[in-house]
Amino acid sequence: MTRLFLLLVLFSELAFAQTFTYKAINIPGATETQVRGVNSSGEIVGFYKTTSCVETHIQFPSCPVHGFKIVNGVITKLLVPHSTWTAIMGVNDYGDLVGFAITTTGSHGFLWKHQNTITYFNTAEAGPSSDVHTVPMSVNKALLVAGADWFFNDNAPVNGWVWANGMFGTMNPGDTVSGTCCWGVNGVSNNGFLTGQNFYQDFDSAWLKSGKDEDFYLLNGRDTVGTGVNSNSDVIGYSVVSGKGYFAKHIEWNEGTNDAVEVKPSFITVAFPNAKATYPFGLSDKRMIGGTYVDSNGHIHGFVATPNF
């Protein structure tokens, strides 16, 4: 009996060690709250709605939103000056923010530094009078910004990029393969790992880029989006088909000299309790996850997940 009890305890501890503790995030008075980033200090960022509006796509807000940050439990609501909406999409460990805003001069991507200075930028395809929107998704401590161009009514980005010091660089892994399209860069780590999505070999595929190496992977062999990466080469994302989130540890540690035979990622499920769908979006070096979930009634909330491992 004692041995069985010890085995059960050990099994429970092992199972618990591969799970997360979840906390819902809701802005008072909002009709919907989405968390998009969390840093190593526990600062939480995202956006919220004050009116009902159905999104075209979970990744890219096509309805009017306001931004927010939560620092030590204190909520600060954020609007870029002269904007009708502001979407905060990411935060680094210094508290610098990135996102996009609709202002009196049109749509703009922005870097909002913690010193309270704002830099606006747009890709050549986007701009104030264009239907294309420059959407930063993530920023690291070196102020390297990762993002993509989006149309309001599209289900995928159209071009991935990185931006630093006023300069854009195209970042479309797999673009030499026939039939590949719809790239987006969704996450950048402090040591320069990049992750994102594209349509690759007949699937929406998550990818990780480390230096010159590019790896593509699917969750359960189905359409997959990569949304975040940290300096440990841990990655997060979700299944397009099931709406289930995932976390995978150190996927670059399995890297060999031959990509065809390297060990594939081992996925840990990220699922807010009793949710219909869970979408992880931001990942810190301490493995905290910020994201969004859909409850049993179809309402959208933010969450933060803290690892038990």
N, C-alpha and C positions, 0 to 999 in steps of 0.2 A: 504493500500500500504506500509506504514511504517513497519507494523508488518511483512508482507511478506518479505520485504527487509531484516529486521533483522533476520528472520528465514533463509533466503538464506545465509546471511553473516555467521550466526552461523554454518550452515551446511558446508559451504566452509572452515571455520576455523577448524571444527572437522575433515573434510576430509584431510586438509593440515597437521593437527597435527599427522596423522598416515602415513605420507609419508617421503621420503628422498629427499635431494638435491644431485644431482649426478655431479661428475666431472670426465671426461675421463683422463686417464694417458697413455701417449705414450712416449717411449724413442726415441729420434731423431735418424733416420737412421735404426731403427729396423723394421723387417718385421712383428713382433708380440710382444705385450707386455702383461704380466700377472701380476696383483697385487695379492699377497698372504697374506700380513699382514699389519696392521696399529696399532700403539700403542696410548696410551692416550695423548702423546705429538704431535701426528699427523705425526710421522715418517712413511713413506710408504716403503714397501719392496716387491720384487718379482723377476722376471726374464724376459729376452727378447731373441728373436732370430734375427740373422743377415742373415739367409738363409731360404728359404721355405722348410718346412718339415711338414707332417701331423702327428699329435699325435694319439696314440692308445687310450688314455683316457684323459679327461680334467683334472683330479686330479693330474696325475703323468706325468711329461714331459719325453717322450721317445725320444726326439730329442735334439741335442746340444743346450744349452742355456747358457747365462751369467746372473749373478745376478746384482741387483741394489738396492740402497736405495735413498730415497729422504728426505732430512732434510731441513726444512725452504725453500723449493723450489729448493734447490741445488741437482742435480743428481750426484751420485757417482756410477760408474760402478764397479762391484766386481767380482773377480775371486780368488778362493782359490789357493794358490801357487802350481805350477806344475800341474794345472788342465787344461783339455781341455774343460770342462764345469762345471758350478756352478749354482745350483738352490737354491735360497733363498726362503724358504717356510714359515718362521714365524719370528716374532720379539716380544720382551717383552718391558716393560715400561722403561727399562734401555738402550735399544738399542742393546741388545744381539741378535744375529741372529742364526737361525738353518736352515739346509738344507742338501743337499747331493751333492757330487762332484765326477766326474770321473777324477782321477789323474794318474800319471805314475805308481802308485802301485795298481790301480783298483778303485772300487766304495766304497765310504765311506759316512756315515752320519757324520755331524759335528755340533759342538757348537762354534760359532765365537763370543767371548765376545767383549764388546765395548772397552775393553782395548787392543784389537787387538791380543789376543791370541786365537789359534784354537785347539780344542780337537776333534779328530776323533774317531768314534766308529762304530762297526758293531755287529749285532746280531749273534748268533751261526749259524743260517741258511744262513746268508749272508757272505760277505767277498770279498776280492780282486779277487779271482778266481771263484766266484759263479755267477750264473745267477740271484740270489736274491739280491735285493738292499735294504739297510737300509735307510728309508726315514723319517726323522723327519718332522713333520707338524706344531708344535707349541711349545712355551716355555713360562713359566711364570717367575715372578720375583724371585722365589726361585730356578730357573734353573731346574725345573722339565720339561722334554722334553716328548712330546707325538708324536707317530708316528706309522709306520707299515712297514712290508716287502712287496715289490712289485716286480713283474716280468715286464719286458718292454712290453710284448705283452698281459698282462692280463687286464681284465676290472674291477678288484677289488683287494684290498689287500689280503694277505694270512694270516697275523698274526698281531695283534695289541700289542703294548707295551708302557710302560713308562720307562724313563731312568733318573737317577740322580746319580751324584758322581761315575760314572763308572759302575753302576749296572743297569741291566734290570729287569723289572717286567712284566709278561704277563698280558694283559688287554683285555680279550675277553668276554664281557658281553653276557649272554645267551648261553654260550658254553655247558651248561648241557642239553639243549633242542635238541632233535633229529632233524637232518636236518639243524642245524644252522652252518654257516661257513662264511668265507670271512670277517674277522674282520679288522677294522682299527680304530686307535685313531687319530682324526683330530684336536681336540682343547683341551686346558687346561687353566683354569682361574687362577687368582692369589690366589684364596682361595681353589683351588684344584678340582673344578668341571671338569669333563671330558666328551667329546662328540665324537661321531664317527658314524660308520656304521657297519652293518653286514647283512647277509642274514638270516632272522628270520621269521618263520611261513609263508613261501612262498613269502615273500617280501624283497627287499632291505629296511632295516629299519634304521632310525636314532635312536640314543639312548643318554641318559644323565645319568651319574653316579655321585651320591652325597653320599660320604661315602660308606655304604654298600647297598644303595638303587640304583636300576637300573630301568630306565623307557625307554620304546620303543614307538615310535610314527611315524605316516605317515602323509604326506601332501595330503589331499583329498583322502586318502585311497589308494594311489599309491606308487610305489617305491621311497624312500626318502633317502638322504644322509645328515647327520649332519656334519657340517664343523667347527663351532666355538661356543665358549661359553665364557661369562664373569662372573665377580664376582656377578652380579645381578641375575644369572641364566637365563639371556637372551640367546637365541640360534639362530643360523643361519644355513642355508643349502639350498638345492635345490631339486626339483623334477627330478628324472632320466628321466621320461617319457616326461614331458613338457619343461624341461630346465628352469623353473621359480624358482627364488630364494624366500626365505622367511626369516622373522624375527619373533620371538615370545618372548614376555616379560615374565620374572619371572616365568618360567614354574614350578619351584620347589615350588613357593608360593601356588600353588593349591594342593600341596601334602597332602594327607590324610593318615589314617592308613590302608586303603584298596586300593591297586593299581587298583583294578578292577572297582572302582566307582569314582576315582579321576577325577577332571575336566581336560579335554584335552587342549593342547595348542591352543591359539587363534593366527592365523597366519596373519602377515602383509606382503604384497607382496613386494619383492625387485626386481625391473625391470628397467634396464637402458633404458631411453627413446628410443623407436623405435628399440630396440634390438630384435634379433631372440631368443636369450637365455641369461640368466644372472646367474652367478655362484658366490655367496658370499663365501669368504674363511676365512677372518680374522675379528675378532670383538674385539673392545676395551671396557674398562670399561665405556667409555663415549659414547658407542653405535655407534661409527664410524665403518663402514664396508669397507673392502678392498676386491676387487674381480675382476672378468673377465667377459666380455660380448662379444657376437658375433653379429656383425652388419648385416645389411640387405644384404650385399655382401659376408657374410661368413668370414670376417676378424675379428681377435681377438685383443681385447684391454683390458687394465686394467681400473679400476675405483675406486673411493672412494665415499662413500655415507655418508652424514651427516644427522642425524635424525632431523626432525622438531617437536619433542615431547620430 
